[in-house]
């Protein structure tokens, strides 16, 4: 029997992981915790009464809380323990707060990893970010690969990069633990994930839908005049996590891009959402500018596809339809 320990379990990645693990009906159990920093128990309300899912309101950064998690894990008789770190300060508004992102994304992740090693966990999945590619987020040969050199913006250019640097550091923690033979694991660089049930719809897709629904108008950054992005549905990002969990040979400390190659401009994204919501000629205004924001972000997913057989199945058309239904109802 597998026993999953998931931090940030009511967040965008965590809650969908719970759903997918429970749907397997293989007897796997889940211990999940969250402090509701940017989420709500509502995201797992359809799973909360399942006897295979144990939820605790605890803080990754609180020593006493993490002792409770460790004690609970040590009391289990599960055959295989798998840690998945989904706790992260991810909303763009926090990217420039170096202390806030450092505590959870770097210190918290490392403490969680060390706990996994102490309790004898077999595997650890580290959720990283495509932000580490900074301004080198695309190329003309089919997407940036994990093995390519990264050139980060510096403190003179943008404090936003502190978030990416912190996440990049966690990838070194992960690699070191695997190289030392302490655990199996990997890091995942997600690109522009969106979900139909974000508690605070601040990512671009739910933000656009909510703005159109309330005012038939969207206020965008000046960057959006030329920005293009690919968007990964939360179902697919989580199926990638579980595909890696199931593939021991892939857990060699590697980094994996998890993304789609279905690119769209931000302006066309607004128009597509409006069209699906039966809003003609949506009003778009521009206000503000974001430093170190790449014009495009296209990642190669060849590595994760070859090693696990994973591929995304929710295209943008379907994903937007589901989001619009959820947020407008």
C-alpha positions in Angstrom: 0.0 0.0 0.0 1.2 3.5 -0.9 1.1 6.3 1.6 1.3 9.8 0.1 2.3 12.8 2.2 1.3 16.0 0.5 2.1 19.6 1.6 -0.1 22.4 0.3 -2.8 19.8 -0.3 -5.7 22.3 -0.8 -3.7 24.4 -3.3 -4.0 24.1 -7.1 -1.8 21.1 -7.5 -2.4 19.4 -4.1 -6.2 19.1 -4.3 -6.2 17.6 -7.8 -3.5 15.1 -6.8 -5.8 13.9 -4.0 -8.6 13.4 -6.5 -6.5 11.4 -8.9 -4.9 9.3 -6.2 -8.3 8.3 -4.7 -9.7 7.6 -8.2 -7.1 4.8 -8.6 -8.9 2.6 -6.1 -5.7 0.8 -5.2 -6.0 1.3 -1.5 -3.5 4.1 -1.4 -3.9 6.5 1.5 -3.1 10.3 1.8 -2.0 12.5 4.6 -2.4 16.1 3.4 -1.9 19.4 5.2 -2.2 23.1 4.4 -2.3 26.4 6.2 -4.8 28.0 3.8 -2.3 30.7 2.8 -3.9 31.0 -0.7 -6.5 28.2 -0.7 -9.5 26.8 1.1 -10.8 23.5 2.4 -13.5 23.9 -0.2 -11.1 22.6 -2.9 -11.1 19.1 -1.3 -14.7 19.1 0.0 -15.6 16.3 -2.4 -12.8 14.1 -0.9 -12.7 15.1 2.8 -15.0 12.3 3.9 -13.1 9.6 2.1 -11.5 7.3 4.7 -8.3 7.1 2.7 -7.7 10.9 2.9 -6.6 12.4 6.2 -6.4 16.2 6.3 -4.7 18.5 8.9 -4.6 22.3 9.0 -0.9 22.7 9.6 1.9 25.1 8.5 5.0 23.9 6.6 7.0 26.6 8.3 5.9 25.7 11.8 8.3 23.3 13.6 5.7 22.0 16.0 3.2 21.4 13.1 5.8 19.5 11.1 6.6 17.3 14.1 2.9 16.3 14.1 3.2 15.3 10.5 6.3 13.3 11.1 4.7 11.5 14.1 1.7 10.6 12.0 3.9 9.2 9.2 6.0 7.2 11.6 2.8 5.6 13.0 1.7 4.2 9.6 2.3 0.7 8.5 2.3 1.5 4.8 4.7 -0.4 2.5 5.8 2.7 0.4 5.8 6.3 1.6 5.9 9.0 -1.0 6.4 12.7 -0.2 5.1 15.4 -2.7 5.9 19.0 -1.9 3.2 21.3 -3.4 3.5 24.0 -0.8 4.8 27.2 -2.5 4.2 30.9 -2.6 3.3 31.1 -6.3 1.1 34.1 -7.1 2.9 36.7 -9.1 2.2 39.4 -6.6 4.5 37.7 -4.1 7.4 37.1 -6.5 9.1 40.4 -5.5 8.9 39.6 -1.7 12.2 37.8 -1.2 11.6 36.8 2.4 8.1 35.5 1.9 9.1 33.2 -0.9 12.3 32.1 0.7 10.8 30.8 3.9 8.3 28.5 2.2 9.8 27.7 -1.1 13.4 27.1 0.0 13.7 26.5 3.8 10.3 24.8 4.0 11.0 22.5 1.1 14.4 21.5 2.4 12.9 20.7 5.9 10.2 18.6 4.3 12.7 16.8 2.2 14.9 16.0 5.3 11.8 14.8 7.1 11.0 12.4 4.2 14.5 11.0 4.5 14.2 10.5 8.3 11.0 8.6 8.1 12.3 6.3 5.4 10.2 7.7 2.5 11.1 6.0 -0.8 10.3 8.9 -3.1 10.1 12.7 -3.0 8.6 14.8 -5.8 9.7 18.5 -5.8 7.3 20.9 -7.5 9.6 23.6 -9.1 8.7 26.2 -11.7 9.4 27.2 -15.3 10.2 30.7 -13.9 13.8 29.4 -13.5 14.2 29.9 -17.3 13.7 33.7 -16.8 14.1 35.6 -20.1 15.4 32.5 -21.9 12.0 30.8 -21.9 11.8 29.8 -25.6 13.8 29.1 -28.7 13.2 28.3 -32.3 14.0 24.6 -32.1 10.9 23.3 -30.4 11.2 24.5 -26.8 13.8 25.0 -24.1 15.2 21.7 -22.7 16.1 21.0 -19.1 19.8 20.6 -20.0 20.2 24.0 -21.6 22.1 26.7 -19.7 19.9 29.1 -17.7 20.6 32.9 -17.6 18.8 34.5 -14.8 18.0 38.2 -14.3 19.9 39.7 -11.4 19.0 41.9 -8.4 20.0 45.0 -10.5 17.4 44.1 -13.0 14.5 42.5 -11.2 13.7 41.3 -7.6 11.2 39.0 -9.2 14.0 36.6 -10.0 14.4 35.9 -6.3 11.4 33.5 -6.6 13.1 31.6 -9.5 16.4 31.5 -7.7 14.8 30.0 -4.6 13.0 27.3 -6.7 16.2 26.5 -8.5 17.9 26.0 -5.2 15.4 23.3 -4.3 16.3 21.4 -7.4 19.9 21.3 -6.1 18.6 20.0 -2.7 16.7 17.3 -4.6 19.6 16.3 -6.7 22.0 16.1 -3.8 19.7 13.8 -1.8 19.4 11.4 -4.7 23.1 11.5 -5.5 23.8 10.6 -1.8 21.5 7.6 -2.1 19.1 9.0 0.6 16.0 8.9 -1.5 14.6 8.6 -5.0 13.1 11.8 -6.5 13.0 14.5 -9.1 12.0 18.2 -9.6 9.2 19.3 -12.0 9.2 22.7 -13.8 5.6 23.4 -14.5 4.7 26.0 -17.0 1.6 28.3 -16.7 -0.7 25.8 -14.9 -4.3 26.8 -14.5 -7.2 25.2 -12.6 -11.0 25.5 -12.6 -11.2 25.7 -8.9 -8.6 28.2 -7.6 -9.7 29.7 -4.3 -8.3 33.1 -5.3 -8.5 33.3 -9.1 -5.3 35.4 -9.7 -3.6 33.4 -12.4 -4.3 34.8 -15.8 -7.0 32.5 -17.1 -9.3 32.6 -14.1 -8.5 36.3 -13.7 -9.7 37.0 -17.3 -12.9 35.0 -16.9 -13.8 36.7 -13.6 -13.1 40.1 -15.0 -15.2 39.5 -18.1 -18.0 38.0 -16.0 -18.1 41.0 -13.6 -17.4 44.0 -15.8 -17.0 42.7 -19.4 -13.6 44.4 -19.2 -10.1 43.1 -18.6 -7.1 45.2 -17.3 -3.8 43.8 -18.4 -0.2 44.7 -18.0 1.6 46.5 -20.9 3.6 43.2 -21.4 0.4 41.5 -22.5 0.4 43.5 -25.8 3.1 41.1 -27.1 3.2 38.2 -24.6 2.4 34.6 -25.8 2.0 31.6 -23.5 1.2 27.9 -23.4 -1.2 26.8 -20.7 -1.2 23.5 -18.9 -4.4 22.2 -17.3 -4.2 21.2 -13.7 -5.4 17.7 -14.5 -2.4 17.2 -16.8 0.1 18.7 -14.4 -1.0 16.3 -11.7 -1.1 13.3 -14.0 2.6 14.0 -14.8 3.4 14.0 -11.0 1.9 10.6 -10.6 3.5 9.3 -13.8 6.8 10.2 -12.3 5.9 8.7 -9.0 5.2 5.4 -10.8 8.5 5.4 -12.7 11.4 4.6 -10.4 13.9 4.9 -13.2 12.9 8.5 -13.8 13.5 9.4 -10.1 17.3 9.9 -10.5 17.4 13.5 -9.3 16.5 14.8 -12.8 14.5 17.9 -13.6 11.5 17.6 -15.9 9.6 20.2 -17.9 5.8 19.7 -17.8 4.0 21.9 -20.2 2.0 22.0 -23.5 3.0 23.4 -26.9 -0.4 24.9 -27.6 0.6 28.6 -27.7 -1.7 31.6 -27.7 -1.2 35.3 -27.3 -2.7 36.9 -24.1 -4.9 39.2 -26.3 -6.2 36.2 -28.2 -6.8 34.4 -24.9 -9.1 37.3 -23.8 -11.0 37.2 -27.0 -11.4 33.4 -26.9 -12.7 33.6 -23.3 -15.1 36.4 -24.3 -16.4 34.4 -27.3 -17.1 31.4 -25.1 -18.9 33.6 -22.7 -20.9 35.2 -25.5 -19.4 38.6 -24.9 -18.8 40.6 -28.1 -16.0 43.2 -28.3 -14.6 42.8 -24.7 -12.9 46.0 -23.5 -9.2 45.6 -22.8 -7.2 48.2 -20.9 -3.5 48.2 -20.1 -1.9 49.3 -16.8 1.5 48.7 -15.3 4.5 46.8 -16.5 6.3 43.7 -15.2 10.1 43.4 -15.3 11.9 40.2 -16.4 8.7 38.9 -18.1 9.6 36.8 -21.2 7.7 37.5 -24.4 7.1 33.7 -24.9 7.5 30.6 -22.8 7.8 27.3 -24.7 9.3 24.3 -23.0 10.3 20.9 -24.5 8.6 18.0 -22.8 10.4 15.3 -24.7 12.2 14.1 -21.6 9.2 13.4 -19.4 7.3 11.9 -22.4 10.1 9.5 -23.2 10.8 8.4 -19.6 7.2 8.0 -18.4 4.9 8.0 -21.4 3.0 11.0 -20.0 1.3 13.4 -22.3 -1.3 16.2 -21.7 -4.9 15.3 -22.7 -6.9 18.5 -21.8 -6.5 21.0 -24.6 -7.0 24.7 -24.1 -10.5 24.7 -25.7 -11.8 22.1 -23.3 -10.0 23.6 -20.3 -11.4 27.1 -20.9 -14.9 25.7 -21.2 -14.6 23.9 -17.8 -13.1 27.0 -16.2 -15.8 29.3 -17.6 -18.6 27.0 -16.4 -17.1 26.8 -12.9 -16.3 30.5 -12.4 -19.5 31.9 -13.9 -21.8 29.5 -11.9 
